[in-house]
Amino acid sequence: MMAKPKIMDDGRTVTVRVPISIKRRGGRKLVLAPTGASLTSVSVHRRIDNAMVKAVARAFRWRGMLEGGECSTVREIARAKRINEAYVGRVLRLTLLAPEIVETILNGRQSSELQLETLMKRFPVEWRAQREAFHLIA
């Protein structure tokens, strides 16, 4: 239900109040209608989440550092980058994601429910179970 228009004293200005909420998703602000539907101009089908893309890129870069011998342990990566060792370990797990999930994230086609916070928690290693867990059932 929308509020009635309010006419200001000058007789030319009309104010309409629409109840909305603003949420942060992937470092971006998302405007939601009272029904929960997105009001932003960003396409619902393509929403690149910069935080997720950066985390996936870091994961593969750090894995390359381990495989290439630049660093021999997670602890060495953490020291070199001056970040928490546990964080490095959680990010490195992203290299275990199914290739189509990585591609979906990089192309911005993941569901709005899939957030970096979800990816940073434990997830199944088996790709089919990942697709089910992240609601990407083909």
C-alpha positions as CSV (number, residue, x, y, z in Angstrom):
1,M,0.0,0.0,0.0
2,M,1.4,3.3,-1.1
3,A,1.1,6.5,0.9
4,K,-1.0,9.4,-0.5
5,P,1.0,12.1,-2.4
6,K,1.9,15.0,-0.3
7,I,1.7,18.5,-1.9
8,M,4.2,21.0,-0.6
9,D,3.4,24.6,0.2
10,D,4.6,25.9,-3.1
11,G,1.8,23.9,-4.9
12,R,4.3,22.5,-7.5
13,T,6.1,19.8,-5.5
14,V,4.6,16.3,-5.0
15,T,6.3,13.9,-2.6
16,V,5.5,10.2,-2.9
17,R,6.9,7.9,-0.2
18,V,7.7,4.3,-1.2
19,P,8.9,1.9,1.6
20,I,12.1,0.3,0.4
21,S,15.1,-1.4,2.1
22,I,18.7,-1.2,1.0
23,K,20.9,-4.3,1.4
24,R,24.6,-4.9,0.7
25,R,25.3,-7.8,-1.6
26,G,28.8,-8.4,-2.9
27,G,30.0,-4.9,-2.0
28,R,27.1,-3.3,-3.9
29,K,23.9,-1.7,-2.6
30,L,20.8,-3.5,-3.7
31,V,17.4,-1.6,-3.4
32,L,14.6,-3.9,-2.5
33,A,10.8,-3.2,-2.8
34,P,8.5,-4.1,0.2
35,T,7.9,-7.4,-1.5
36,G,11.6,-8.2,-1.5
37,A,12.0,-7.8,-5.3
38,S,15.1,-6.0,-6.6
39,L,14.6,-2.4,-7.8
40,T,18.1,-1.8,-9.0
41,S,18.9,-1.4,-12.6
42,V,21.4,-4.3,-12.4
43,S,20.1,-7.3,-14.3
44,V,18.8,-10.1,-12.1
45,H,20.5,-12.6,-14.4
46,R,24.0,-11.0,-14.4
47,R,25.4,-9.7,-11.2
48,I,29.1,-9.8,-10.9
49,D,30.1,-10.0,-7.2
50,N,33.5,-8.3,-7.1
51,A,34.2,-9.8,-3.6
52,M,33.6,-13.3,-4.8
53,V,35.5,-12.8,-8.0
54,K,38.5,-11.5,-6.1
55,A,38.4,-14.3,-3.6
56,V,38.3,-16.9,-6.4
57,A,41.2,-15.1,-8.2
58,R,43.3,-15.0,-5.0
59,A,42.6,-18.7,-4.4
60,F,43.9,-19.7,-7.7
61,R,46.9,-17.3,-7.5
62,W,47.8,-18.7,-4.1
63,R,47.5,-22.2,-5.3
64,G,49.8,-21.3,-8.1
65,M,52.3,-19.9,-5.6
66,L,52.2,-23.3,-3.7
67,E,52.5,-25.4,-6.9
68,G,55.2,-23.2,-8.4
69,G,57.3,-23.4,-5.2
70,E,57.2,-19.6,-4.5
71,C,55.7,-20.5,-1.1
72,S,55.8,-24.0,0.4
73,T,53.0,-23.7,3.0
74,V,49.8,-21.8,3.8
75,R,51.7,-20.1,6.7
76,E,54.3,-18.7,4.2
77,I,51.5,-17.2,2.1
78,A,49.9,-15.7,5.1
79,R,53.2,-14.2,6.3
80,A,54.0,-12.9,2.8
81,K,50.6,-11.3,2.4
82,R,50.4,-10.2,6.1
83,I,47.0,-11.9,6.6
84,N,45.6,-14.5,8.8
85,E,46.6,-18.1,8.1
86,A,43.1,-19.4,8.6
87,Y,41.8,-16.9,6.1
88,V,44.3,-18.2,3.5
89,G,43.2,-21.7,4.1
90,R,39.5,-20.8,3.7
91,V,40.2,-18.9,0.5
92,L,42.4,-21.7,-0.9
93,R,39.4,-24.1,-0.5
94,L,37.7,-22.1,-3.3
95,T,40.0,-23.9,-5.8
96,L,38.0,-27.1,-5.0
97,L,34.8,-25.6,-6.5
98,A,33.4,-27.2,-9.6
99,P,34.5,-25.5,-12.8
100,E,31.0,-24.5,-13.7
101,I,30.5,-22.9,-10.3
102,V,33.7,-20.9,-10.8
103,E,32.5,-19.9,-14.3
104,T,29.1,-18.9,-13.0
105,I,30.7,-16.7,-10.4
106,L,33.1,-15.1,-12.8
107,N,30.2,-14.4,-15.3
108,G,28.0,-13.0,-12.6
109,R,25.3,-15.6,-13.1
110,Q,25.1,-17.0,-9.6
111,S,21.9,-16.8,-7.6
112,S,21.5,-13.8,-5.2
113,E,21.5,-16.4,-2.3
114,L,25.1,-17.4,-3.1
115,Q,27.3,-15.1,-1.2
116,L,31.0,-15.1,-0.4
117,E,30.2,-15.8,3.3
118,T,28.5,-19.0,2.1
119,L,31.6,-20.0,0.0
120,M,34.0,-19.4,2.9
121,K,32.3,-22.0,5.0
122,R,32.9,-25.7,4.5
123,F,31.3,-27.1,1.4
124,P,31.2,-30.5,-0.2
125,V,34.3,-31.5,-2.3
126,E,32.2,-33.6,-4.7
127,W,31.1,-31.4,-7.6
128,R,27.5,-32.8,-7.8
129,A,27.0,-32.2,-4.1
130,Q,28.3,-28.6,-4.6
131,R,25.8,-27.9,-7.3
132,E,23.0,-29.2,-5.0
133,A,24.3,-27.2,-2.0
134,F,24.6,-24.0,-3.9
135,H,21.3,-24.6,-5.8
136,L,23.0,-24.9,-9.2
137,I,21.4,-28.2,-10.1
138,A,21.8,-28.7,-13.9
